[in-house]
Amino acid sequence: MLTQFALQRLEDQLELYDEWADRFEDLPLYFMTFHGQQNIKTVIDTMQHAVYMYDITHVVVDNLQFMMGHEHLSADRLAAQDYIVGAFRKFATDNTCHITLVIHPRKEDDEKELQTASIFGSAKV
């Protein structure tokens, strides 16, 4: 993210790293410290806390697939996905907050363009 923010490879210009890191630190960004799979209730509770404490108005969830493994609503992954998306939609409406949900496509050959089928059942999202 820092490289994107600086619009240059800081690995090649380490003398600029501190300057860009300080500028990046001033951005109004907050990160959830989740790694790996999390259940949707934990994620929603954390988002709720962030909205209350920091007046968050936009949440980026990366990614949907990490929450799919913890849903025990149904063996049907599409039903679990619908539940998760519904929970995010309700959260966004109730908290006047935008949510960007990252969905990763399956690996395709470099020569092949991504299509709707590249994101399996997530295309409905």
C-alpha positions in Angstrom: 0.0 0.0 0.0 2.9 2.3 0.8 4.4 1.7 -2.6 1.1 2.5 -4.3 0.7 5.7 -2.2 4.2 6.9 -3.0 3.8 5.9 -6.7 7.3 4.5 -6.7 9.3 1.6 -5.5 10.7 2.6 -2.2 12.9 -0.4 -2.1 15.0 1.3 -4.7 15.1 4.6 -2.7 15.3 3.8 1.0 16.2 7.4 1.8 12.6 8.4 0.9 11.0 5.6 3.0 10.6 7.6 6.3 9.1 10.6 4.5 6.5 8.5 2.7 5.8 6.4 5.8 5.1 9.5 7.8 2.7 10.8 5.1 1.0 7.5 4.9 0.6 7.4 8.7 -1.5 10.6 8.5 -4.1 9.0 6.3 -7.4 8.2 8.1 -7.0 4.4 7.8 -7.6 1.8 10.4 -6.9 -1.9 10.0 -8.6 -4.9 11.6 -5.9 -7.3 12.8 -7.5 -10.4 11.5 -5.4 -13.0 9.7 -7.0 -16.1 8.1 -10.6 -17.2 8.4 -13.0 -15.2 10.6 -16.7 -15.7 11.2 -19.0 -13.0 10.0 -20.2 -12.1 13.5 -16.7 -11.3 14.7 -16.1 -9.2 11.6 -19.4 -7.3 11.9 -18.8 -6.7 15.7 -15.4 -5.2 14.9 -16.8 -3.1 12.1 -19.5 -1.8 14.5 -16.8 -0.9 17.0 -14.8 1.0 14.4 -17.9 2.9 13.2 -18.7 3.9 16.8 -15.1 4.7 17.9 -13.7 6.3 14.8 -16.7 7.4 12.7 -15.7 5.0 9.9 -17.8 5.6 6.8 -16.1 3.1 4.4 -15.0 -0.4 5.1 -13.0 -2.6 2.8 -13.3 -6.3 3.5 -10.6 -8.4 1.9 -11.9 -11.0 1.3 -15.2 -12.9 1.1 -13.5 -16.3 0.8 -11.9 -16.0 4.3 -15.4 -15.9 5.9 -16.9 -18.7 3.9 -15.1 -21.4 5.8 -16.6 -20.5 9.2 -20.3 -20.3 8.2 -22.2 -23.4 9.4 -25.6 -22.3 8.2 -25.6 -24.7 5.3 -23.4 -27.0 3.4 -24.5 -24.9 0.4 -21.8 -22.3 -0.1 -24.1 -20.0 -2.1 -26.5 -19.9 0.8 -23.6 -19.0 3.2 -22.4 -16.4 0.7 -25.9 -14.9 0.5 -26.1 -14.7 4.3 -22.7 -12.9 4.5 -23.6 -10.4 1.8 -26.9 -9.8 3.5 -25.2 -9.2 6.8 -22.9 -6.6 5.2 -25.8 -5.0 3.3 -27.7 -4.7 6.6 -24.7 -3.3 8.4 -24.1 -0.7 5.6 -27.7 0.4 5.7 -28.0 0.5 9.5 -24.7 2.4 9.9 -24.8 4.7 6.9 -21.5 3.1 5.8 -20.1 1.9 2.5 -18.6 -1.5 2.2 -16.3 -2.7 -0.5 -16.0 -6.5 -0.7 -13.0 -8.0 -2.4 -13.6 -11.2 -4.3 -10.6 -12.9 -5.8 -11.0 -14.7 -9.1 -9.7 -18.2 -9.7 -6.3 -18.6 -11.3 -6.6 -18.3 -15.1 -4.0 -18.6 -17.8 -2.2 -15.3 -18.4 -3.5 -15.3 -22.0 -7.1 -15.8 -20.9 -9.2 -12.8 -19.9 -11.2 -12.9 -16.7 -14.9 -13.6 -17.1 -17.9 -13.8 -14.8 -17.2 -17.6 -14.5 -13.7 -16.7 -13.1 -15.3 -15.8 -9.8 -17.5 -18.9 -9.6 -20.6 -18.4 -7.5 -19.3 -15.0 -6.3 -20.4 -13.5 -9.5 -23.9 -13.0 -8.0 -22.4 -10.7 -5.4 
